[in-house]
């Protein structure tokens, strides 16, 4: 398996300026900064997809909070709620 591969993409000039500035400020290569941004984006989306699937599986199995549980939680966050 390759350690890395070349990947070309078009970005608008404003985004390129931001990438370039971050590259300079962090003393990292532009390639590192771009790859790190892509990695973070993919990690976040993997997390979202995983949690959504889990929630759907729970809902499909009928695993819901009771009305009482929801009201208790709301009272915790909204003290004057009846």
C-alpha positions in Angstrom: 0.0 0.0 0.0 1.3 3.5 -0.9 2.2 5.8 1.9 0.7 8.8 0.1 -0.6 9.8 -3.3 -0.9 13.0 -5.3 -4.4 14.6 -5.3 -5.2 17.7 -7.3 -8.2 20.0 -6.7 -9.4 23.4 -7.5 -10.1 25.9 -4.6 -11.2 29.4 -4.7 -8.6 32.1 -4.1 -10.0 33.0 -0.6 -9.7 29.4 0.6 -6.2 29.2 -0.9 -5.2 32.3 1.0 -6.4 30.8 4.2 -4.6 27.5 3.6 -1.4 29.4 2.7 -1.7 31.6 5.8 -2.2 28.6 8.1 0.7 26.8 6.5 3.0 29.7 7.2 1.8 30.4 10.7 2.1 26.7 11.7 5.4 26.2 9.8 3.8 23.2 8.0 3.7 22.5 4.3 0.7 23.4 2.3 0.2 19.8 1.5 0.2 18.9 5.2 -2.3 21.6 6.1 -4.7 20.5 3.3 -4.4 16.8 4.1 -5.0 17.5 7.8 -8.1 19.6 6.9 -9.4 16.7 4.8 -8.7 14.2 7.5 -10.5 16.3 10.1 -13.5 16.7 7.8 -13.7 13.0 7.1 -13.3 12.1 10.8 -16.2 14.5 11.7 -18.4 13.1 9.0 -17.6 9.5 10.0 -18.6 10.4 13.6 -21.9 12.0 12.4 -22.8 9.0 10.2 -21.9 6.5 13.0 -24.0 8.3 15.5 -26.9 8.8 13.1 -26.9 5.0 12.3 -26.8 4.2 16.0 -29.7 6.5 16.7 -31.8 5.0 13.9 -31.1 1.5 15.1 -32.2 2.5 18.6 -35.4 4.1 17.2 -36.1 1.1 15.0 -35.9 -1.1 18.1 -38.3 1.2 20.0 -35.6 2.5 22.4 -37.1 5.9 23.2 -37.0 8.1 26.3 -40.2 8.1 28.2 -42.2 11.3 28.6 -41.2 11.4 32.2 -37.5 11.1 31.3 -37.8 13.9 28.8 -39.6 16.2 31.3 -37.0 15.5 34.0 -34.2 16.4 31.6 -35.9 19.6 30.5 -36.4 20.6 34.1 -32.7 20.2 34.6 -32.0 22.7 31.9 -35.1 24.9 32.3 -35.6 25.3 36.0 -39.1 27.1 35.9 -40.7 24.6 33.6 -44.0 23.1 34.8 
